[in-house]
Amino acid sequence: MDTHHHLLIRGGTIVDGTKAPRYDADVAIRDGRIVSIGELAGHSADRVIDATGRIVAPGFIDSHTHDDQAVLSQPELPFKVSQGVTTVVAGNCGISAAPLSADMELPMPLSLIDAPREARHGSFRSYFDALRARPSSVNVAALVGHSTLRAAVMAELDRPANAGEIAAMQAHVEEAMQAGAIGLSTGTFYPPAAKATTEEIIEVGRPLSARKALVVTHMRDEGDRVMEALDETFRIGRALDVPVVVSHHKVQNTRNHGRTKETLAFIQQSMQHQCIGLDCYPYTAGSTMIRTDRGMLDARILIASSVPHPEMAGRDLKDVAAEWGVSGKEAAERLQPGTAIYFMMDEADVQRILAFDDTMIGSDGIPVGEKPHPRLWGTFPRVLGHYCRDLGLFALETAIWKMTGLTARTFGLRERGSLQVGHHADVVIFDASKIRDAADYTHPTLPAQGIVTVIVNGAVTWHDGAHTGARAGQVITRADASPPSGSA
């Protein structure tokens, strides 16, 4: 047995991502894989990390991101690795970085991808090839977005697609599946897909069925009609015979607070008959494009970014409106296009969803602007510090499972999400007594505290508060995908 390794983590307490009880052990890493876990006193390594008194866990998997373009344009992704994230699931809410053409005008929220025309990819194969050629600091699994497909094949988005357009979208989904996309995402909450019918989504998603690829959805409604939206989501999954994931589950607007008792009961009941997943972020405010419809002006609104008025980032909409002497609606219209933070949820609902056994953790951070939602930098430490340690909402083993093993299982991410011999060496070392989110709504880009070391595919990527410059991320594809371009 070879007892010399590239990396050896000594003296830590293992929380392995399976909900099993913690235990003390060393971890040996060689060639990007975990090769041994246990008492390794006689072993040596090129580099030894002392993890005494600290937790050694699988790298966190962010189940819901909009990092599609950031993994290419901001490849070190400090807002992710600084909080222990080693894998991101991109392409959510119907918005993906491919297929896009240089001559396309991107309506909001597609423009949040922030893909310059010269850097756009006309196919998923091209997008993945670019990521392989210029790796980021995290692993990337990606969904193809239904709204992106609509924008690619339809001249007008304010109507259902016709048969020819559905066929064209189907062909794009098939190409994405062959390239290795893990599923299709939808965002019927947003204008580009609001007129899409349930039947349109089912037909566009037909290539998913043979592969059991996922449908992941920002549902049509998360307010008054949330139960109808859940029913539509589950119907799509049954029609295609594929798993579905409810993105950033919530109920919004004061009149709906408390309805998570109803939604979670329905989700749990439906799980007995089909494969359903869900994720959430640990905040009572959401963030999306600046909108003036669907009751989006009913609560406190904090401007995160504005193309015509970047100086208003970080300001309350009501203060901007007062300064300009106009209504909140007119102020919001003047600030478009841009992003905002909406304080629309109830803390009891957030805790109820977080504590639901099958809920994954996803940041839903938007990596644009100087004043993003703090979830971009703080989601995972906030769960571990505030909700797990301080409030005791669940055990540490459960918290880590929600951001590792459960997510890997739901999205089919092979050999990741748990610390096991033979698995990819995605590892985070942190101080359970000190971990906490530092980012808040005033200072949203502060790195978390308590994250000591982050390892991606065996490469130390974050250590003692600084990025090492390592970019060892890989593209994660489905098992039945075609080989990458240029492969034998």
C-alpha positions in Angstrom: 0.0 0.0 0.0 1.4 3.4 -1.0 1.5 5.6 2.1 2.8 8.8 0.5 0.2 11.2 -0.8 -0.2 14.6 -2.3 -2.2 15.9 0.6 -2.9 14.6 4.1 -5.5 16.1 6.4 -4.6 15.1 10.0 -6.6 15.2 13.2 -9.9 16.5 12.0 -13.5 15.4 12.9 -15.2 13.9 9.9 -18.8 14.7 9.1 -19.1 12.7 5.9 -22.2 14.1 4.2 -24.4 11.0 4.8 -26.0 12.1 8.1 -23.8 9.4 9.8 -22.4 10.5 13.3 -19.1 12.4 13.2 -15.9 10.6 14.0 -12.2 11.5 14.2 -9.9 10.4 11.3 -7.2 11.5 8.9 -7.9 11.9 5.2 -5.4 11.1 2.4 -5.7 12.6 -1.1 -3.8 11.6 -4.2 -4.4 12.5 -7.9 -7.5 14.5 -7.0 -9.2 11.6 -5.2 -9.7 10.5 -1.6 -7.5 7.4 -1.2 -7.7 6.6 2.5 -9.7 7.7 5.6 -8.7 6.5 9.1 -5.8 6.4 11.5 -2.9 7.2 9.1 -0.1 7.8 11.5 2.5 6.1 9.3 1.5 8.0 6.2 3.3 11.1 4.7 2.4 13.7 2.1 3.7 16.5 0.0 1.5 18.8 2.1 0.0 18.1 5.5 -2.9 20.2 6.9 -3.5 20.1 10.6 -7.3 20.0 11.2 -7.2 19.4 14.9 -10.4 20.8 16.5 -12.0 21.4 13.2 -14.7 19.7 11.1 -13.7 18.0 7.8 -16.7 17.7 5.5 -17.4 17.3 1.8 -17.2 20.5 -0.2 -20.6 22.2 -0.3 -22.7 21.9 -3.4 -24.7 25.0 -4.2 -28.0 23.6 -5.6 -29.2 26.8 -7.1 -26.9 29.4 -8.8 -26.7 31.9 -11.6 -23.0 31.5 -12.0 -23.3 30.4 -15.7 -21.2 33.3 -17.0 -19.2 34.0 -13.8 -17.5 30.7 -14.0 -15.9 32.0 -17.2 -15.6 35.8 -16.5 -14.8 35.5 -12.7 -13.2 32.1 -12.6 -11.8 32.3 -9.1 -15.3 32.7 -7.7 -14.2 34.0 -4.3 -17.9 34.5 -3.3 -18.3 30.7 -3.6 -15.0 29.1 -2.4 -14.8 31.5 0.6 -17.9 29.9 2.0 -16.9 26.3 1.3 -18.7 25.8 -2.0 -16.8 23.4 -4.4 -19.6 22.7 -6.9 -22.3 24.9 -8.4 -25.5 23.9 -10.2 -26.0 26.6 -12.9 -28.7 27.3 -15.5 -31.6 27.8 -13.1 -34.9 29.7 -13.4 -35.1 29.1 -17.1 -31.9 31.1 -17.7 -28.7 29.4 -19.1 -25.5 30.6 -20.8 -26.3 28.5 -23.9 -27.6 28.4 -26.5 -27.1 32.1 -27.1 -26.2 33.8 -30.4 -24.2 37.1 -30.7 -27.1 38.9 -32.4 -29.7 38.1 -29.7 -31.1 40.8 -27.5 -31.5 39.4 -24.0 -34.6 40.4 -22.2 -34.5 40.5 -18.4 -33.9 38.3 -16.5 -31.8 36.6 -19.2 -29.5 39.6 -19.3 -28.5 38.8 -15.7 -26.2 36.1 -17.2 -24.1 39.1 -18.3 -22.6 37.3 -21.3 -20.9 39.7 -23.7 -21.9 39.1 -27.3 -18.4 38.0 -28.3 -18.3 35.4 -25.5 -21.7 33.7 -26.1 -22.0 30.1 -26.9 -24.4 28.7 -29.5 -24.5 25.2 -28.0 -24.0 23.5 -24.7 -21.1 21.6 -26.3 -19.3 24.9 -26.9 -20.1 26.2 -23.4 -18.7 23.1 -21.8 -15.7 23.0 -24.1 -14.9 26.6 -22.9 -15.2 25.6 -19.3 -12.9 22.7 -19.8 -10.3 24.8 -21.6 -10.4 27.5 -18.9 -11.5 25.9 -15.7 -12.9 27.8 -12.8 -12.3 27.2 -9.1 -15.4 25.2 -8.7 -17.1 22.2 -10.4 -20.0 23.1 -12.7 -23.1 21.1 -13.4 -25.5 22.9 -15.7 -29.2 22.9 -16.7 -30.5 24.2 -20.1 -32.9 27.1 -19.6 -36.4 27.1 -21.1 -36.6 30.9 -21.2 -33.2 31.0 -23.0 -34.6 28.5 -25.6 -37.7 30.6 -26.1 -35.5 33.7 -26.7 -33.3 31.7 -29.1 -36.2 30.4 -31.4 -39.1 32.8 -30.9 -39.5 36.3 -32.3 -42.2 37.2 -29.8 -42.2 35.9 -26.3 -45.7 37.1 -25.2 -47.5 34.0 -26.5 -47.3 30.2 -26.4 -44.8 28.5 -28.7 -46.1 27.0 -31.9 -45.3 23.4 -33.1 -42.3 24.5 -35.1 -40.8 26.5 -32.3 -41.4 23.6 -29.9 -39.6 21.3 -32.3 -36.6 23.8 -32.5 -36.5 24.0 -28.7 -36.6 20.2 -28.4 -33.6 20.0 -30.7 -31.7 22.3 -28.4 -32.6 20.3 -25.4 -31.4 17.1 -27.2 -28.1 18.8 -28.0 -27.7 19.9 -24.4 -28.5 16.4 -23.2 -25.9 14.9 -25.5 -23.3 17.4 -24.3 -24.0 16.5 -20.6 -26.5 19.0 -19.2 -28.2 17.5 -16.2 -31.7 18.7 -17.0 -34.0 21.5 -18.1 -34.9 24.5 -16.0 -38.0 26.7 -16.3 -38.9 30.1 -15.1 -42.6 30.7 -15.9 -42.7 33.3 -13.1 -40.8 35.7 -15.5 -42.1 37.5 -18.5 -40.1 35.6 -21.2 -41.9 32.4 -20.3 -45.0 33.6 -18.5 -47.1 32.8 -21.6 -45.7 29.3 -22.0 -48.3 26.6 -21.4 -47.8 23.5 -19.3 -48.1 21.5 -22.5 -45.4 23.5 -24.2 -43.0 22.7 -21.3 -43.8 19.0 -21.4 -43.2 18.8 -25.2 -40.0 20.8 -25.0 -38.8 18.5 -22.3 -39.4 15.2 -24.2 -35.7 14.5 -24.6 -35.4 14.3 -20.8 -37.5 11.2 -20.4 -35.2 8.5 -21.8 -32.4 9.9 -19.7 -34.4 10.6 -16.5 -32.9 14.1 -16.6 -34.4 16.7 -14.2 -36.9 19.4 -14.6 -36.0 22.2 -12.2 -38.4 25.1 -11.8 -38.9 28.6 -10.6 -42.6 28.0 -10.4 -45.3 30.2 -12.0 -46.4 31.5 -8.7 -45.0 31.6 -5.2 -47.8 33.7 -3.7 -51.6 33.4 -3.8 -51.6 30.5 -6.3 -48.6 28.6 -4.9 -50.6 25.3 -4.6 -51.7 25.5 -8.3 -48.0 26.1 -9.2 -46.9 23.1 -7.2 -49.5 21.0 -8.9 -48.4 22.1 -12.4 -44.7 21.3 -11.5 -45.6 17.8 -10.4 -47.8 17.2 -13.4 -44.9 18.1 -15.7 -42.7 15.6 -13.8 -45.3 12.8 -14.1 -45.9 13.5 -17.8 -42.2 13.2 -18.6 -41.6 10.5 -16.0 -38.6 12.5 -14.6 -37.6 13.9 -11.3 -38.6 17.5 -10.5 -36.9 20.1 -8.2 -38.8 23.1 -6.8 -36.4 26.0 -6.8 -36.0 28.3 -3.7 -39.3 27.1 -2.2 -41.0 29.9 -0.5 -44.4 31.6 0.1 -44.4 35.3 -0.4 -46.5 38.3 0.6 -47.9 38.8 4.1 -51.3 37.3 3.4 -49.6 34.0 2.5 -47.3 33.8 5.5 -47.7 30.4 7.3 -48.8 28.5 4.2 -45.6 26.5 4.2 -47.6 24.1 6.5 -49.8 23.5 3.5 -47.1 23.4 0.8 -44.8 21.1 2.6 -47.5 18.7 3.4 -48.5 18.6 -0.2 -44.8 18.1 -1.3 -44.4 15.3 1.2 -47.5 13.6 0.1 -46.6 13.9 -3.6 -43.1 12.5 -2.8 -44.8 9.1 -2.2 -45.7 8.9 -5.9 -42.9 10.6 -7.8 -39.4 11.9 -7.4 -39.4 15.5 -6.1 -36.7 17.7 -4.7 -36.6 21.2 -3.3 -34.1 23.8 -2.2 -34.1 27.1 -0.3 -31.9 29.9 0.9 -31.7 31.0 4.5 -33.1 34.5 4.2 -36.5 36.3 4.4 -35.7 38.4 1.3 -35.4 37.3 -2.2 -33.6 38.9 -5.2 -34.5 39.2 -8.8 -34.9 41.7 -11.7 -36.6 45.0 -10.8 -40.3 44.4 -11.4 -43.5 46.5 -10.9 -46.1 43.7 -11.5 -47.5 40.8 -9.4 -47.4 42.6 -6.1 -43.6 43.0 -6.3 -43.9 46.6 -4.8 -45.8 45.6 -1.7 -42.9 45.2 0.7 -39.5 46.8 1.4 -37.3 46.9 -1.7 -33.6 47.4 -1.7 -31.9 48.2 -5.1 -29.1 45.9 -5.8 -28.1 47.2 -9.3 -29.4 49.5 -11.9 -28.0 50.0 -15.4 -29.3 53.6 -15.9 -28.7 54.6 -12.2 -25.8 52.5 -10.8 -25.4 55.1 -8.0 -28.7 53.9 -6.5 -27.3 50.4 -5.6 -27.8 49.8 -1.9 -30.7 52.4 -1.6 -34.3 51.7 -0.5 -36.7 52.1 -3.4 -39.0 54.3 -1.2 -36.1 56.7 -0.5 -35.2 56.9 -4.2 -38.8 57.6 -5.1 -39.0 60.3 -2.4 -35.8 61.9 -3.6 -37.1 62.0 -7.2 -40.6 63.0 -6.1 -42.3 60.2 -7.9 -44.3 57.0 -7.0 -42.5 53.8 -6.2 -43.7 52.3 -9.5 -42.3 55.1 -11.5 -39.0 55.0 -9.6 -38.7 51.3 -10.3 -39.4 51.8 -14.0 -36.7 54.4 -14.2 -34.2 52.1 -12.5 -34.9 49.2 -15.0 -33.1 47.2 -16.0 -31.6 46.1 -12.8 -31.9 43.9 -9.8 -33.5 44.4 -6.4 -33.9 42.7 -3.0 -37.5 42.0 -1.9 -38.4 41.5 1.7 -41.4 39.3 1.2 -41.0 36.2 3.3 -41.7 35.2 7.0 -38.9 33.8 9.2 -41.1 31.0 10.5 -41.7 29.8 7.0 -38.0 30.0 6.2 -37.2 27.9 9.2 -40.0 25.4 8.4 -38.7 24.9 4.9 -35.0 24.7 6.0 -35.9 22.0 8.6 -38.0 19.9 6.1 -36.0 16.8 5.8 -35.5 16.8 2.0 -34.6 20.5 1.6 -31.3 21.2 -0.1 -29.4 24.5 0.3 -29.0 26.8 -2.6 -27.8 30.4 -2.6 -29.6 31.8 -5.6 -27.0 34.5 -5.6 -26.7 36.8 -8.6 -23.0 37.6 -9.2 -23.5 41.1 -10.6 -23.2 44.6 -9.1 -21.5 46.0 -6.0 -24.5 45.5 -3.7 -25.8 41.9 -4.3 -28.0 40.0 -2.0 -25.8 38.8 0.9 -26.8 35.2 0.1 -24.1 35.3 -2.7 -21.4 35.3 0.0 -23.1 34.0 3.1 -25.6 31.2 2.5 -23.7 28.1 3.6 -22.0 29.6 6.7 -25.4 31.2 7.7 -27.0 27.7 7.7 -24.1 26.2 9.7 -23.7 29.1 12.1 -27.0 30.8 12.7 -29.6 28.1 12.0 -27.6 25.0 13.0 -25.4 26.1 15.9 -27.2 29.1 17.3 -30.8 28.2 16.8 -30.4 24.4 16.9 -32.7 23.9 14.0 -31.0 20.6 13.1 -27.8 18.7 13.9 -24.5 19.5 12.2 -24.6 16.2 10.4 -28.0 17.0 9.0 -27.0 20.5 8.0 -24.0 19.2 6.0 -26.0 16.5 4.4 -28.5 19.1 3.1 -25.6 20.9 1.3 -23.7 17.8 0.2 -25.0 14.2 0.1 -28.6 15.1 -0.5 -27.7 17.5 -3.3 -25.4 15.1 -5.0 -28.1 12.4 -4.9 -30.9 14.7 -6.1 -28.8 16.0 -9.1 -27.0 12.7 -9.9 -23.5 14.1 -9.2 -21.5 10.9 -9.1 -18.7 10.3 -6.6 -19.3 13.7 -4.9 -21.2 14.9 -1.9 -19.7 12.5 0.7 -16.3 11.7 2.0 -15.6 8.2 0.8 -12.5 6.4 -0.6 -12.5 6.7 -4.3 -14.6 9.9 -4.4 -13.4 13.2 -5.9 -11.4 15.1 -3.2 -13.8 18.1 -2.7 -13.3 19.0 0.9 -14.0 21.9 3.3 -12.3 22.3 6.7 -14.0 24.7 9.1 -14.3 25.7 12.8 -17.8 24.8 13.9 -17.7 27.2 16.8 -16.7 30.2 14.7 -18.4 29.7 11.4 -20.8 32.5 10.5 -21.9 34.7 7.6 -20.4 38.2 7.7 -22.2 39.5 4.7 -25.4 41.5 5.4 -27.6 43.9 3.4 -25.3 46.9 4.2 -22.0 45.1 3.5 -23.1 42.2 1.3 -19.6 41.1 0.0 -17.8 40.3 3.2 -16.3 36.8 3.3 -17.6 34.3 5.9 -15.8 33.6 9.1 -14.6 30.1 10.2 -13.9 28.6 6.8 -10.2 27.4 7.1 -9.5 25.4 3.9 -11.3 24.5 0.8 -10.1 21.8 -1.5 -11.4 21.2 -5.1 -10.4 18.0 -6.8 -7.4 17.7 -4.5 -6.2 21.3 -5.1 -6.1 23.6 -2.1 -8.2 26.6 -3.4 -8.9 28.6 -0.3 -6.7 28.7 2.8 -6.6 30.9 5.9 -8.8 33.7 4.4 -7.3 33.9 1.0 -7.7 32.4 -2.5 -4.7 30.4 -3.6 -5.3 30.9 -7.3 -6.1 27.3 -7.9 -8.6 26.6 -10.7 -9.2 22.8 -10.6 -12.9 22.8 -11.2 -14.4 20.2 -13.6 -17.5 20.0 -15.7 -19.9 17.5 -14.2 -22.0 15.8 -16.8 -24.6 13.0 -16.8 -23.3 9.5 -17.2 -24.9 8.9 -20.6 -23.6 12.1 -22.2 -21.5 11.9 -25.3 -17.7 12.4 -24.9 -16.3 15.9 -24.9 -15.2 17.4 -28.2 -11.8 16.0 -29.2 -12.1 12.9 -27.1 -11.2 9.5 -28.5 
